[in-house]
Amino acid sequence: MARGNQRELARAKNLKKQQESSKNQKQGDKNKRMETDAERMRAKQRAADEKKQAELMAKIQKK
């Protein structure tokens, strides 16, 4: 009967894990969330492109 206790502990741990994961899920309108996420990624990509361009210009000016 010792395994019964082990099962109960595992169930309790799994329940807690599921509750924590449901808290972390994004809420709200899916389309709006997708658009805001896409805009963040576009901004991040623009910043990376500008950084690459600046590094390239610095490299060219050194020569």
MMTF fields as JSON, N, C-alpha, C and O atoms, coordinates in Angstrom:
{
  "mmtfVersion": "1.0.0",
  "mmtfProducer": "UNKNOWN",
  "numBonds": 251,
  "numAtoms": 252,
  "numGroups": 63,
  "numChains": 1,
  "numModels": 1,
  "chainsPerModel": [1],
  "groupsPerChain": [63],
  "chainIdList": ["A"],
  "bondAtomList": [4, 2, 8, 6, 12, 10, 16, 14, 20, 18, 24, 22, 28, 26, 32, 30, 36, 34, 40, 38, 44, 42, 48, 46, 52, 50, 56, 54, 60, 58, 64, 62, 68, 66, 72, 70, 76, 74, 80, 78, 84, 82, 88, 86, 92, 90, 96, 94, 100, 98, 104, 102, 108, 106, 112, 110, 116, 114, 120, 118, 124, 122, 128, 126, 132, 130, 136, 134, 140, 138, 144, 142, 148, 146, 152, 150, 156, 154, 160, 158, 164, 162, 168, 166, 172, 170, 176, 174, 180, 178, 184, 182, 188, 186, 192, 190, 196, 194, 200, 198, 204, 202, 208, 206, 212, 210, 216, 214, 220, 218, 224, 222, 228, 226, 232, 230, 236, 234, 240, 238, 244, 242, 248, 246],
  "bondOrderList": [1, 1, 1, 1, 1, 1, 1, 1, 1, 1, 1, 1, 1, 1, 1, 1, 1, 1, 1, 1, 1, 1, 1, 1, 1, 1, 1, 1, 1, 1, 1, 1, 1, 1, 1, 1, 1, 1, 1, 1, 1, 1, 1, 1, 1, 1, 1, 1, 1, 1, 1, 1, 1, 1, 1, 1, 1, 1, 1, 1, 1, 1],
  "groupList": [{"groupName": "MET", "atomNameList": ["N", "CA", "C", "O"], "elementList": ["N", "C", "C", "O"], "formalChargeList": [0, 0, 0, 0], "bondAtomList": [1, 0, 2, 1, 3, 2], "bondOrderList": [1, 1, 2], "singleLetterCode": "M", "chemCompType": "L-PEPTIDE LINKING"}, {"groupName": "ALA", "atomNameList": ["N", "CA", "C", "O"], "elementList": ["N", "C", "C", "O"], "formalChargeList": [0, 0, 0, 0], "bondAtomList": [1, 0, 2, 1, 3, 2], "bondOrderList": [1, 1, 2], "singleLetterCode": "A", "chemCompType": "L-PEPTIDE LINKING"}, {"groupName": "ARG", "atomNameList": ["N", "CA", "C", "O"], "elementList": ["N", "C", "C", "O"], "formalChargeList": [0, 0, 0, 0], "bondAtomList": [1, 0, 2, 1, 3, 2], "bondOrderList": [1, 1, 2], "singleLetterCode": "R", "chemCompType": "L-PEPTIDE LINKING"}, {"groupName": "GLY", "atomNameList": ["N", "CA", "C", "O"], "elementList": ["N", "C", "C", "O"], "formalChargeList": [0, 0, 0, 0], "bondAtomList": [1, 0, 2, 1, 3, 2], "bondOrderList": [1, 1, 2], "singleLetterCode": "G", "chemCompType": "PEPTIDE LINKING"}, {"groupName": "ASN", "atomNameList": ["N", "CA", "C", "O"], "elementList": ["N", "C", "C", "O"], "formalChargeList": [0, 0, 0, 0], "bondAtomList": [1, 0, 2, 1, 3, 2], "bondOrderList": [1, 1, 2], "singleLetterCode": "N", "chemCompType": "L-PEPTIDE LINKING"}, {"groupName": "GLN", "atomNameList": ["N", "CA", "C", "O"], "elementList": ["N", "C", "C", "O"], "formalChargeList": [0, 0, 0, 0], "bondAtomList": [1, 0, 2, 1, 3, 2], "bondOrderList": [1, 1, 2], "singleLetterCode": "Q", "chemCompType": "L-PEPTIDE LINKING"}, {"groupName": "GLU", "atomNameList": ["N", "CA", "C", "O"], "elementList": ["N", "C", "C", "O"], "formalChargeList": [0, 0, 0, 0], "bondAtomList": [1, 0, 2, 1, 3, 2], "bondOrderList": [1, 1, 2], "singleLetterCode": "E", "chemCompType": "L-PEPTIDE LINKING"}, {"groupName": "LEU", "atomNameList": ["N", "CA", "C", "O"], "elementList": ["N", "C", "C", "O"], "formalChargeList": [0, 0, 0, 0], "bondAtomList": [1, 0, 2, 1, 3, 2], "bondOrderList": [1, 1, 2], "singleLetterCode": "L", "chemCompType": "L-PEPTIDE LINKING"}, {"groupName": "LYS", "atomNameList": ["N", "CA", "C", "O"], "elementList": ["N", "C", "C", "O"], "formalChargeList": [0, 0, 0, 0], "bondAtomList": [1, 0, 2, 1, 3, 2], "bondOrderList": [1, 1, 2], "singleLetterCode": "K", "chemCompType": "L-PEPTIDE LINKING"}, {"groupName": "SER", "atomNameList": ["N", "CA", "C", "O"], "elementList": ["N", "C", "C", "O"], "formalChargeList": [0, 0, 0, 0], "bondAtomList": [1, 0, 2, 1, 3, 2], "bondOrderList": [1, 1, 2], "singleLetterCode": "S", "chemCompType": "L-PEPTIDE LINKING"}, {"groupName": "ASP", "atomNameList": ["N", "CA", "C", "O"], "elementList": ["N", "C", "C", "O"], "formalChargeList": [0, 0, 0, 0], "bondAtomList": [1, 0, 2, 1, 3, 2], "bondOrderList": [1, 1, 2], "singleLetterCode": "D", "chemCompType": "L-PEPTIDE LINKING"}, {"groupName": "THR", "atomNameList": ["N", "CA", "C", "O"], "elementList": ["N", "C", "C", "O"], "formalChargeList": [0, 0, 0, 0], "bondAtomList": [1, 0, 2, 1, 3, 2], "bondOrderList": [1, 1, 2], "singleLetterCode": "T", "chemCompType": "L-PEPTIDE LINKING"}, {"groupName": "ILE", "atomNameList": ["N", "CA", "C", "O"], "elementList": ["N", "C", "C", "O"], "formalChargeList": [0, 0, 0, 0], "bondAtomList": [1, 0, 2, 1, 3, 2], "bondOrderList": [1, 1, 2], "singleLetterCode": "I", "chemCompType": "L-PEPTIDE LINKING"}],
  "groupTypeList": [0, 1, 2, 3, 4, 5, 2, 6, 7, 1, 2, 1, 8, 4, 7, 8, 8, 5, 5, 6, 9, 9, 8, 4, 5, 8, 5, 3, 10, 8, 4, 8, 2, 0, 6, 11, 10, 1, 6, 2, 0, 2, 1, 8, 5, 2, 1, 1, 10, 6, 8, 8, 5, 1, 6, 7, 0, 1, 8, 12, 5, 8, 8],
  "groupIdList": [1, 2, 3, 4, 5, 6, 7, 8, 9, 10, 11, 12, 13, 14, 15, 16, 17, 18, 19, 20, 21, 22, 23, 24, 25, 26, 27, 28, 29, 30, 31, 32, 33, 34, 35, 36, 37, 38, 39, 40, 41, 42, 43, 44, 45, 46, 47, 48, 49, 50, 51, 52, 53, 54, 55, 56, 57, 58, 59, 60, 61, 62, 63],
  "secStructList": [7, 2, 2, 2, 2, 2, 2, 2, 2, 2, 2, 2, 2, 2, 2, 2, 2, 2, 2, 2, 2, 2, 2, 2, 1, 7, 7, 1, 7, 2, 2, 2, 2, 2, 2, 2, 2, 2, 2, 2, 2, 2, 2, 2, 2, 2, 2, 2, 2, 2, 2, 2, 2, 2, 2, 2, 2, 2, 2, 2, 2, 2, 7],
  "xCoordList": [0.805, 0.0, 0.854, 0.316, 2.129, 3.002, 2.941, 3.146, 2.66, 2.613, 1.414, 1.461, 0.358, -0.818, -0.479, -0.952, 0.333, 0.771, 1.598, 1.467, 2.44, 3.278, 2.407, 2.695, 1.365, 0.449, -0.249, -0.383, -0.694, -1.385, -0.454, -0.867, 0.779, 1.749, 2.012, 2.121, 2.111, 2.333, 1.132, 1.307, -0.066, -1.273, -1.307, -1.625, -0.984, -0.981, 0.06, -0.197, 1.236, 2.298, 1.885, 2.136, 1.254, 0.808, -0.292, -0.303, -1.207, -2.277, -1.705, -2.144, -0.731, -0.083, 0.622, 0.559, 1.287, 1.994, 1.015, 1.301, -0.123, -1.135, -1.712, -1.962, -1.925, -2.455, -1.457, -1.85, -0.185, 0.847, 0.93, 1.079, 0.836, 0.936, -0.281, -0.162, -1.441, -2.626, -2.542, -3.128, -1.832, -1.64, -0.757, -0.935, 0.199, 1.171, 0.662, 1.303, -0.476, -0.992, -1.472, -2.007, -1.272, -1.687, -3.206, -3.858, -3.744, -5.184, -5.502, -4.623, -6.735, -7.163, -7.414, -7.377, -7.67, -7.978, -6.744, -5.676, -6.9, -5.768, -5.198, -3.98, -6.057, -5.583, -4.834, -3.797, -5.361, -4.699, -3.34, -2.353, -3.298, -2.046, -1.02, 0.161, -1.48, -0.574, -0.013, 1.168, -0.853, -0.41, 0.613, 1.614, 0.363, 1.32, 2.641, 3.712, 2.565, 3.79, 4.566, 5.792, 3.853, 4.497, 5.154, 6.248, 4.499, 5.071, 6.337, 7.307, 6.336, 7.542, 8.692, 9.834, 8.379, 9.418, 9.938, 11.134, 9.045, 9.484, 10.425, 11.446, 10.075, 10.921, 12.284, 13.317, 12.279, 13.52, 14.381, 15.6, 13.751, 14.481, 15.05, 16.178, 14.257, 14.755, 15.99, 16.962, 15.954, 17.092, 18.319, 19.433, 18.123, 19.241, 19.803, 21.019, 18.93, 19.385, 20.166, 21.186, 19.685, 20.388, 21.758, 22.728, 21.836, 23.116, 24.099, 25.271, 23.613, 24.478, 24.957, 26.121, 24.041, 24.396, 25.45, 26.396, 25.301, 26.269, 27.634, 28.663, 27.645, 28.912, 29.578, 30.799, 28.791, 29.324, 29.918, 30.999, 29.222, 29.709, 31.007, 31.924, 31.093, 32.298, 33.473, 34.609, 33.175, 34.219, 34.726, 35.927, 33.805, 34.174, 35.006, 35.97, 34.632, 35.339, 36.746, 37.616, 36.988, 38.331, 39.297, 40.49, 38.801, 39.691, 40.154, 40.905],
  "yCoordList": [-1.191, 0.0, 1.264, 2.369, 1.124, 2.292, 3.037, 4.25, 2.302, 2.953, 3.869, 4.821, 3.616, 4.475, 5.898, 6.856, 6.028, 7.341, 8.023, 9.226, 7.258, 7.777, 8.31, 9.37, 7.593, 8.022, 9.317, 10.226, 9.39, 10.604, 11.812, 12.907, 11.614, 12.709, 13.132, 14.324, 12.164, 12.474, 13.212, 14.148, 12.812, 13.498, 14.938, 15.852, 15.137, 16.488, 17.366, 18.533, 16.797, 17.537, 17.906, 19.026, 16.978, 17.223, 18.276, 19.13, 18.233, 19.217, 20.617, 21.575, 20.725, 22.015, 22.516, 23.702, 21.614, 21.968, 22.464, 23.444, 21.812, 22.217, 23.583, 24.392, 23.848, 25.137, 26.25, 27.336, 25.995, 26.991, 27.268, 28.42, 26.226, 26.431, 27.174, 27.929, 26.973, 27.69, 29.17, 30.004, 29.506, 30.907, 31.627, 32.818, 30.895, 31.497, 31.644, 32.305, 31.042, 31.134, 32.549, 33.228, 32.977, 34.319, 34.385, 33.445, 35.496, 35.714, 36.782, 37.55, 36.832, 37.884, 37.388, 36.189, 38.339, 38.057, 37.517, 38.129, 36.379, 35.726, 36.587, 36.729, 37.159, 37.957, 39.204, 39.558, 39.859, 41.05, 40.682, 41.387, 39.574, 39.116, 38.772, 39.097, 38.114, 37.76, 39.013, 39.058, 40.025, 41.258, 41.999, 42.499, 42.069, 42.75, 41.982, 42.588, 40.656, 39.853, 40.064, 40.17, 40.123, 40.339, 41.723, 41.871, 42.716, 44.066, 44.105, 44.768, 43.403, 43.34, 42.689, 43.144, 41.623, 40.937, 41.814, 41.806, 42.569, 43.49, 44.553, 44.873, 45.095, 46.108, 45.519, 46.164, 44.311, 43.645, 43.406, 43.572, 43.018, 42.771, 44.067, 44.09, 45.167, 46.467, 46.885, 47.375, 46.694, 47.05, 46.218, 46.741, 44.95, 44.082, 44.495, 44.502, 44.84, 45.287, 46.596, 46.767, 47.515, 48.788, 48.57, 49.232, 47.646, 47.344, 46.763, 47.139, 45.851, 45.26, 46.324, 46.333, 47.23, 48.293, 49.21, 49.607, 49.548, 50.406, 49.724, 50.368, 48.439, 47.71, 47.654, 47.773, 47.476, 47.438, 48.792, 48.855, 49.863, 51.204, 51.492, 52.098, 51.072, 51.267, 50.485, 50.959, 49.3, 48.464, 49.098, 49.092, 49.64, 50.274, 51.533, 51.798, 52.301, 53.552, 53.299, 54.158, 52.153, 51.829, 51.6, 51.876, 51.105, 50.765, 51.969, 51.864],
  "zCoordList": [0.0, 0.0, 0.0, -0.066, 0.071, 0.087, -1.243, -1.298, -2.304, -3.606, -3.743, -4.523, -3.022, -3.072, -2.67, -3.281, -1.654, -1.206, -2.286, -2.514, -2.94, -4.011, -5.153, -5.708, -5.499, -6.561, -6.188, -7.008, -4.936, -4.478, -4.519, -4.899, -4.134, -4.184, -5.63, -5.92, -6.529, -7.936, -8.522, -9.303, -8.162, -8.638, -8.145, -8.906, -6.882, -6.313, -6.997, -7.294, -7.245, -7.919, -9.336, -9.781, -10.05, -11.413, -11.439, -12.326, -10.494, -10.417, -10.215, -10.852, -9.332, -9.08, -10.338, -10.661, -11.041, -12.273, -13.331, -14.019, -13.472, -14.439, -14.092, -14.985, -12.808, -12.398, -12.693, -13.12, -12.474, -12.761, -14.261, -14.669, -15.079, -16.523, -17.061, -18.026, -16.458, -16.92, -16.558, -17.248, -15.501, -15.129, -16.141, -16.396, -16.715, -17.615, -19.041, -19.858, -19.354, -20.713, -20.994, -20.117, -22.227, -22.618, -22.716, -23.172, -22.286, -22.322, -23.364, -23.756, -23.806, -24.707, -26.112, -26.388, -26.993, -28.387, -29.106, -29.072, -29.749, -30.408, -31.535, -31.643, -32.371, -33.499, -33.034, -33.594, -32.018, -31.489, -30.904, -31.114, -30.171, -29.574, -30.652, -30.525, -31.706, -32.799, -33.467, -33.812, -33.65, -34.291, -33.425, -33.938, -32.124, -31.249, -31.18, -31.152, -31.152, -31.154, -32.455, -32.441, -33.57, -34.861, -34.916, -35.461, -34.363, -34.357, -33.508, -33.874, -32.38, -31.556, -32.317, -32.247, -33.041, -33.809, -34.945, -35.238, -35.585, -36.647, -36.084, -36.693, -34.92, -34.294, -33.929, -34.113, -33.42, -33.063, -34.299, -34.251, -35.401, -36.638, -37.202, -37.694, -37.13, -37.594, -36.799, -37.373, -35.491, -34.647, -35.018, -35.064, -35.279, -35.662, -37.018, -37.207, -37.959, -39.272, -39.173, -39.842, -38.34, -38.162, -37.538, -37.908, -36.598, -35.956, -36.972, -37.0, -37.797, -38.824, -39.801, -40.203, -40.183, -41.117, -40.5, -41.181, -39.228, -38.554, -38.47, -38.671, -38.176, -38.115, -39.484, -39.589, -40.514, -41.873, -42.25, -42.836, -41.919, -42.232, -41.465, -42.018, -40.223, -39.435, -40.03, -40.05, -40.503, -41.094, -42.401, -42.674, -43.199, -44.465, -44.214, -44.932, -43.197, -42.905, -42.375, -42.522, -41.768, -41.27, -42.423, -42.296, -43.532, -44.661, -45.37, -46.339]
}
